[in-house]
Amino acid sequence: MIPSDLKYSKEHSWAKVEQGRVVMGITAYAQDRLGDVVYVDLPGIGEKVKQKTKMTTIESLDREAEIYAPVSGEVVAVNDNLQHSPELINQDPYGKGWMVVIEPSDPGEFPVLLSADEYEKYLRVEIRGR
């Protein structure tokens, strides 16, 4: 199930606005494709990120994946729980598996992310294309 209260990127991250900041993580589809997550390399607080560019990496038993920022801005919080329990991304990707909070620098970027319906349609095309 794709939560309808979130926005999505074509790079399979989710985002939501809380108190003017953007909380983000990876989608259930992304974590499922990765398999069992064993390590998350989170960016540092104060680090600047740019929309659609590499922000961090996640390692699973089978592969390593680059994670791209859904919006541009400054990282103001990270989920420290992922350092000791990276499996939270597999267990609860839309909740306890959140990754970072970004102070957005361009308010126009968030509204153009995909809605849940748009992301679901995008997934159908991507999966069918394989």
N, CA and C atoms as a LAMMPS dump frame, in Angstrom:
ITEM: TIMESTEP
0
ITEM: NUMBER OF ATOMS
390
ITEM: BOX BOUNDS ff ff ff
-5.0000000000000000e+02 5.0000000000000000e+02
-5.0000000000000000e+02 5.0000000000000000e+02
-5.0000000000000000e+02 5.0000000000000000e+02
ITEM: ATOMS id mol type element x y z
1 1 1 N 0.833 -1.184 0
2 1 2 C 0 0 0
3 1 3 C 0.88 1.251 0
4 2 1 N 0.545 2.186 -0.844
5 2 2 C 1.287 3.438 -0.956
6 2 3 C 0.523 4.513 -0.18
7 3 1 N 1.092 5.022 0.925
8 3 2 C 0.382 6.026 1.716
9 3 3 C 0.016 7.259 0.877
10 4 1 N -1.223 7.671 0.991
11 4 2 C -1.716 8.785 0.173
12 4 3 C -1.335 10.155 0.721
13 5 1 N -0.846 10.221 1.955
14 5 2 C -0.509 11.516 2.545
15 5 3 C 0.946 11.924 2.311
16 6 1 N 1.661 11.167 1.496
17 6 2 C 3.061 11.458 1.213
18 6 3 C 3.229 11.83 -0.254
19 7 1 N 4.38 12.434 -0.572
20 7 2 C 4.771 12.698 -1.953
21 7 3 C 5.939 11.763 -2.271
22 8 1 N 6.192 11.541 -3.57
23 8 2 C 7.172 10.55 -3.982
24 8 3 C 8.044 11.069 -5.117
25 9 1 N 9.269 10.541 -5.181
26 9 2 C 10.156 10.854 -6.3
27 9 3 C 10.278 9.627 -7.19
28 10 1 N 10.694 9.845 -8.419
29 10 2 C 10.915 8.721 -9.329
30 10 3 C 12.129 7.906 -8.91
31 11 1 N 12.904 8.442 -7.981
32 11 2 C 14.063 7.718 -7.444
33 11 3 C 13.672 6.895 -6.217
34 12 1 N 12.369 6.797 -5.941
35 12 2 C 11.799 5.938 -4.901
36 12 3 C 12.052 6.411 -3.473
37 13 1 N 12.058 7.725 -3.293
38 13 2 C 12.032 8.25 -1.934
39 13 3 C 10.647 8.834 -1.686
40 14 1 N 10.274 8.92 -0.414
41 14 2 C 9.019 9.561 -0.034
42 14 3 C 9.348 10.813 0.764
43 15 1 N 8.401 11.729 0.811
44 15 2 C 8.614 12.981 1.528
45 15 3 C 7.291 13.487 2.087
46 16 1 N 7.384 14.132 3.236
47 16 2 C 6.211 14.797 3.796
48 16 3 C 6.676 16.054 4.516
49 17 1 N 5.824 17.058 4.522
50 17 2 C 6.142 18.309 5.195
51 17 3 C 5.626 18.242 6.628
52 18 1 N 6.507 18.554 7.567
53 18 2 C 6.146 18.668 8.979
54 18 3 C 6.78 19.946 9.498
55 19 1 N 5.959 20.882 9.934
56 19 2 C 6.434 22.153 10.479
57 19 3 C 7.393 22.866 9.529
58 20 1 N 7.055 22.85 8.247
59 20 2 C 7.845 23.551 7.239
60 20 3 C 9.101 22.838 6.786
61 21 1 N 9.373 21.683 7.363
62 21 2 C 10.546 20.891 6.982
63 21 3 C 10.099 19.616 6.286
64 22 1 N 10.998 19 5.528
65 22 2 C 10.656 17.805 4.761
66 22 3 C 11.315 16.579 5.398
67 23 1 N 10.476 15.661 5.857
68 23 2 C 10.939 14.371 6.373
69 23 3 C 10.96 13.416 5.185
70 24 1 N 12.024 12.617 5.067
71 24 2 C 12.101 11.714 3.922
72 24 3 C 12.658 10.356 4.3
73 25 1 N 12.334 9.385 3.454
74 25 2 C 12.837 8.029 3.577
75 25 3 C 12.724 7.361 2.219
76 26 1 N 12.904 6.054 2.185
77 26 2 C 12.724 5.349 0.915
78 26 3 C 11.406 4.584 0.963
79 27 1 N 10.861 4.323 -0.204
80 27 2 C 9.562 3.676 -0.299
81 27 3 C 9.643 2.179 0.006
82 28 1 N 8.478 1.593 0.248
83 28 2 C 8.398 0.153 0.465
84 28 3 C 8.91 -0.59 -0.762
85 29 1 N 8.604 -0.074 -1.939
86 29 2 C 9.094 -0.693 -3.174
87 29 3 C 10.63 -0.712 -3.187
88 30 1 N 11.244 0.403 -2.826
89 30 2 C 12.711 0.492 -2.835
90 30 3 C 13.333 -0.464 -1.824
91 31 1 N 12.801 -0.483 -0.607
92 31 2 C 13.394 -1.365 0.406
93 31 3 C 13.174 -2.824 0.051
94 32 1 N 12.054 -3.129 -0.601
95 32 2 C 11.789 -4.499 -1.018
96 32 3 C 12.795 -4.95 -2.081
97 33 1 N 13.103 -4.067 -2.998
98 33 2 C 14.084 -4.397 -4.046
99 33 3 C 15.483 -4.545 -3.475
100 34 1 N 15.792 -3.776 -2.433
101 34 2 C 17.107 -3.87 -1.807
102 34 3 C 17.296 -5.171 -1.05
103 35 1 N 16.261 -5.615 -0.395
104 35 2 C 16.389 -6.771 0.487
105 35 3 C 16.75 -6.302 1.884
106 36 1 N 17.339 -7.18 2.668
107 36 2 C 17.632 -6.872 4.065
108 36 3 C 18.701 -5.788 4.188
109 37 1 N 18.297 -4.634 4.699
110 37 2 C 19.212 -3.507 4.866
111 37 3 C 20.126 -3.782 6.054
112 38 1 N 21.438 -3.613 5.833
113 38 2 C 22.416 -3.871 6.892
114 38 3 C 23.206 -2.627 7.289
115 39 1 N 23.162 -1.576 6.464
116 39 2 C 23.928 -0.368 6.783
117 39 3 C 23.334 0.826 6.047
118 40 1 N 23.274 1.955 6.76
119 40 2 C 22.808 3.208 6.171
120 40 3 C 23.865 4.272 6.446
121 41 1 N 24.353 4.889 5.389
122 41 2 C 25.334 5.969 5.507
123 41 3 C 24.571 7.284 5.434
124 42 1 N 24.173 7.817 6.585
125 42 2 C 23.378 9.04 6.619
126 42 3 C 24.248 10.269 6.412
127 43 1 N 23.697 11.302 5.774
128 43 2 C 24.455 12.551 5.646
129 43 3 C 24.564 13.221 7.022
130 44 1 N 25.488 14.162 7.145
131 44 2 C 25.666 14.858 8.408
132 44 3 C 24.7 16.03 8.55
133 45 1 N 24.374 16.362 9.785
134 45 2 C 23.553 17.538 10.039
135 45 3 C 24.33 18.758 9.541
136 46 1 N 23.632 19.621 8.844
137 46 2 C 24.259 20.8 8.256
138 46 3 C 24.69 20.597 6.811
139 47 1 N 24.674 19.35 6.355
140 47 2 C 25.064 19.059 4.972
141 47 3 C 24.001 19.579 4.01
142 48 1 N 24.459 20.165 2.924
143 48 2 C 23.551 20.665 1.882
144 48 3 C 23.285 19.537 0.893
145 49 1 N 22.012 19.391 0.506
146 49 2 C 21.633 18.39 -0.481
147 49 3 C 20.895 19.08 -1.62
148 50 1 N 20.943 18.465 -2.783
149 50 2 C 20.295 19.03 -3.967
150 50 3 C 19.326 17.997 -4.528
151 51 1 N 18.14 18.456 -4.88
152 51 2 C 17.106 17.566 -5.403
153 51 3 C 17.644 16.713 -6.55
154 52 1 N 17.286 15.436 -6.518
155 52 2 C 17.632 14.458 -7.55
156 52 3 C 19.124 14.161 -7.651
157 53 1 N 19.895 14.518 -6.619
158 53 2 C 21.308 14.163 -6.598
159 53 3 C 21.569 13.239 -5.409
160 54 1 N 22.651 12.474 -5.504
161 54 2 C 22.975 11.504 -4.46
162 54 3 C 23.113 12.194 -3.113
163 55 1 N 22.399 11.655 -2.137
164 55 2 C 22.444 12.189 -0.783
165 55 3 C 23.162 11.226 0.156
166 56 1 N 22.995 9.928 -0.09
167 56 2 C 23.555 8.921 0.793
168 56 3 C 23.499 7.55 0.124
169 57 1 N 23.933 6.523 0.834
170 57 2 C 23.837 5.156 0.328
171 57 3 C 23.253 4.241 1.401
172 58 1 N 22.655 3.172 0.917
173 58 2 C 22.131 2.12 1.786
174 58 3 C 22.725 0.813 1.282
175 59 1 N 23.157 -0.023 2.222
176 59 2 C 23.691 -1.329 1.848
177 59 3 C 22.775 -2.42 2.365
178 60 1 N 22.56 -3.414 1.514
179 60 2 C 21.816 -4.611 1.921
180 60 3 C 22.757 -5.801 1.797
181 61 1 N 22.237 -6.968 2.088
182 61 2 C 23.059 -8.167 1.953
183 61 3 C 23.483 -8.387 0.511
184 62 1 N 22.66 -7.92 -0.435
185 62 2 C 22.896 -8.197 -1.849
186 62 3 C 23.479 -7.052 -2.66
187 63 1 N 23.252 -5.817 -2.226
188 63 2 C 23.651 -4.687 -3.07
189 63 3 C 23.793 -3.408 -2.276
190 64 1 N 24.245 -2.387 -2.971
191 64 2 C 24.341 -1.043 -2.421
192 64 3 C 23.515 -0.137 -3.327
193 65 1 N 22.769 0.776 -2.728
194 65 2 C 21.925 1.673 -3.511
195 65 3 C 22.188 3.121 -3.134
196 66 1 N 22.235 3.966 -4.135
197 66 2 C 22.349 5.396 -3.895
198 66 3 C 20.961 5.95 -3.631
199 67 1 N 20.876 6.844 -2.66
200 67 2 C 19.608 7.48 -2.3
201 67 3 C 19.71 8.951 -2.687
202 68 1 N 18.689 9.423 -3.385
203 68 2 C 18.681 10.785 -3.916
204 68 3 C 17.734 11.67 -3.122
205 69 1 N 18.129 12.909 -2.936
206 69 2 C 17.321 13.862 -2.179
207 69 3 C 16.038 14.206 -2.939
208 70 1 N 14.892 14.177 -2.248
209 70 2 C 13.639 14.549 -2.916
210 70 3 C 13.494 16.058 -3.089
211 71 1 N 14.19 16.822 -2.25
212 71 2 C 14.185 18.291 -2.334
213 71 3 C 15.582 18.803 -2.006
214 72 1 N 15.847 20.036 -2.399
215 72 2 C 17.117 20.687 -2.065
216 72 3 C 16.997 21.364 -0.703
217 73 1 N 18.122 21.439 0.003
218 73 2 C 18.122 22.135 1.28
219 73 3 C 19.233 21.661 2.185
220 74 1 N 19.039 21.907 3.476
221 74 2 C 20.032 21.545 4.479
222 74 3 C 19.481 20.457 5.384
223 75 1 N 20.287 19.438 5.639
224 75 2 C 19.901 18.369 6.551
225 75 3 C 19.92 18.926 7.973
226 76 1 N 18.766 18.861 8.645
227 76 2 C 18.668 19.409 10.011
228 76 3 C 18.465 18.326 11.062
229 77 1 N 18.165 17.096 10.631
230 77 2 C 18.035 15.974 11.566
231 77 3 C 18.244 14.675 10.801
232 78 1 N 18.788 13.687 11.499
233 78 2 C 18.954 12.352 10.931
234 78 3 C 18.392 11.334 11.922
235 79 1 N 17.964 10.203 11.395
236 79 2 C 17.417 9.144 12.232
237 79 3 C 18.579 8.302 12.758
238 80 1 N 19.092 8.678 13.933
239 80 2 C 20.225 7.969 14.53
240 80 3 C 19.918 6.503 14.823
241 81 1 N 18.649 6.156 14.974
242 81 2 C 18.279 4.76 15.236
243 81 3 C 18.721 3.83 14.109
244 82 1 N 18.864 4.376 12.898
245 82 2 C 19.262 3.542 11.765
246 82 3 C 20.709 3.082 11.854
247 83 1 N 21.527 3.782 12.633
248 83 2 C 22.923 3.365 12.783
249 83 3 C 23.024 2.012 13.473
250 84 1 N 22.154 1.802 14.471
251 84 2 C 22.183 0.542 15.224
252 84 3 C 21.125 -0.451 14.76
253 85 1 N 20.084 0.062 14.091
254 85 2 C 18.981 -0.794 13.646
255 85 3 C 18.577 -0.444 12.215
256 86 1 N 19.46 -0.68 11.231
257 86 2 C 19.12 -0.333 9.848
258 86 3 C 17.913 -1.108 9.317
259 87 1 N 17.603 -2.229 9.963
260 87 2 C 16.456 -3.031 9.534
261 87 3 C 15.123 -2.304 9.714
262 88 1 N 15.119 -1.178 10.439
263 88 2 C 13.897 -0.379 10.571
264 88 3 C 13.379 0.07 9.203
265 89 1 N 14.296 0.231 8.253
266 89 2 C 13.885 0.621 6.902
267 89 3 C 13.045 -0.487 6.278
268 90 1 N 13.407 -1.744 6.523
269 90 2 C 12.619 -2.867 6.011
270 90 3 C 11.312 -3.038 6.792
271 91 1 N 11.392 -2.87 8.088
272 91 2 C 10.233 -3.123 8.947
273 91 3 C 9.17 -2.041 8.851
274 92 1 N 9.582 -0.784 8.716
275 92 2 C 8.631 0.335 8.757
276 92 3 C 9.16 1.498 7.92
277 93 1 N 9.206 1.331 6.58
278 93 2 C 9.834 2.365 5.741
279 93 3 C 9.158 3.732 5.799
280 94 1 N 7.86 3.765 6.102
281 94 2 C 7.137 5.04 6.136
282 94 3 C 6.999 5.607 7.55
283 95 1 N 7.563 4.922 8.529
284 95 2 C 7.46 5.363 9.913
285 95 3 C 8.83 5.417 10.569
286 96 1 N 9.128 4.402 11.374
287 96 2 C 10.393 4.367 12.119
288 96 3 C 11.625 4.302 11.221
289 97 1 N 11.42 3.98 9.938
290 97 2 C 12.537 3.896 9
291 97 3 C 12.819 5.2 8.261
292 98 1 N 12.25 6.334 8.728
293 98 2 C 12.56 7.62 8.089
294 98 3 C 14.065 7.848 8.154
295 99 1 N 14.6 8.652 7.243
296 99 2 C 16.047 8.821 7.177
297 99 3 C 16.52 10.195 7.649
298 100 1 N 16.028 11.256 7.024
299 100 2 C 16.507 12.6 7.365
300 100 3 C 15.364 13.609 7.327
301 101 1 N 15.63 14.767 7.934
302 101 2 C 14.746 15.926 7.837
303 101 3 C 15.549 17.022 7.143
304 102 1 N 14.934 17.623 6.13
305 102 2 C 15.595 18.651 5.325
306 102 3 C 14.871 19.978 5.485
307 103 1 N 15.633 21.037 5.736
308 103 2 C 15.106 22.402 5.695
309 103 3 C 15.166 22.801 4.228
310 104 1 N 14.004 22.861 3.541
311 104 2 C 14.038 23.088 2.093
312 104 3 C 14.497 24.491 1.719
313 105 1 N 15.268 24.566 0.633
314 105 2 C 15.752 25.861 0.15
315 105 3 C 14.921 26.37 -1.028
316 106 1 N 14.117 25.502 -1.635
317 106 2 C 13.281 25.896 -2.767
318 106 3 C 11.871 25.361 -2.547
319 107 1 N 10.955 26.203 -2.048
320 107 2 C 9.608 25.73 -1.745
321 107 3 C 8.84 25.211 -2.959
322 108 1 N 9.303 25.476 -4.158
323 108 2 C 8.629 25.009 -5.357
324 108 3 C 8.921 23.561 -5.703
325 109 1 N 9.905 22.946 -5.054
326 109 2 C 10.269 21.566 -5.391
327 109 3 C 9.299 20.536 -4.813
328 110 1 N 8.824 20.754 -3.596
329 110 2 C 7.96 19.757 -2.957
330 110 3 C 6.652 19.531 -3.718
331 111 1 N 5.949 20.591 -4.116
332 111 2 C 4.66 20.371 -4.794
333 111 3 C 4.747 19.59 -6.102
334 112 1 N 5.896 19.566 -6.753
335 112 2 C 5.991 18.855 -8.033
336 112 3 C 6.377 17.38 -7.882
337 113 1 N 6.61 16.935 -6.645
338 113 2 C 6.827 15.505 -6.428
339 113 3 C 5.533 14.768 -6.759
340 114 1 N 5.632 13.478 -6.989
341 114 2 C 4.485 12.676 -7.39
342 114 3 C 3.506 12.443 -6.236
343 115 1 N 2.224 12.448 -6.546
344 115 2 C 1.216 12.038 -5.572
345 115 3 C 1.269 10.512 -5.465
346 116 1 N 0.555 9.952 -4.512
347 116 2 C 0.517 8.493 -4.362
348 116 3 C -0.016 7.831 -5.627
349 117 1 N -1.061 8.394 -6.214
350 117 2 C -1.62 7.825 -7.452
351 117 3 C -0.618 7.9 -8.599
352 118 1 N 0.062 9.035 -8.716
353 118 2 C 1.056 9.19 -9.786
354 118 3 C 2.223 8.224 -9.596
355 119 1 N 2.657 8.045 -8.34
356 119 2 C 3.756 7.127 -8.057
357 119 3 C 3.34 5.688 -8.365
358 120 1 N 2.124 5.322 -8.013
359 120 2 C 1.64 3.982 -8.3
360 120 3 C 1.628 3.722 -9.807
361 121 1 N 1.179 4.694 -10.595
362 121 2 C 1.189 4.558 -12.056
363 121 3 C 2.619 4.452 -12.571
364 122 1 N 3.516 5.254 -12.009
365 122 2 C 4.927 5.199 -12.399
366 122 3 C 5.503 3.809 -12.119
367 123 1 N 5.192 3.245 -10.957
368 123 2 C 5.683 1.913 -10.625
369 123 3 C 5.181 0.868 -11.604
370 124 1 N 3.904 0.954 -11.971
371 124 2 C 3.356 -0.017 -12.918
372 124 3 C 4.124 0.015 -14.244
373 125 1 N 4.457 1.197 -14.71
374 125 2 C 5.217 1.344 -15.959
375 125 3 C 6.635 0.803 -15.777
376 126 1 N 7.265 1.164 -14.634
377 126 2 C 8.647 0.718 -14.391
378 126 3 C 8.727 -0.796 -14.268
379 127 1 N 7.806 -1.392 -13.546
380 127 2 C 7.823 -2.849 -13.353
381 127 3 C 7.533 -3.564 -14.667
382 128 1 N 6.582 -3.05 -15.426
383 128 2 C 6.228 -3.658 -16.71
384 128 3 C 7.383 -3.577 -17.697
385 129 1 N 8.219 -2.523 -17.567
386 129 2 C 9.319 -2.314 -18.485
387 129 3 C 10.474 -3.28 -18.313
388 130 1 N 10.444 -4.064 -17.258
389 130 2 C 11.552 -5.008 -17.006
390 130 3 C 11.375 -6.303 -17.713
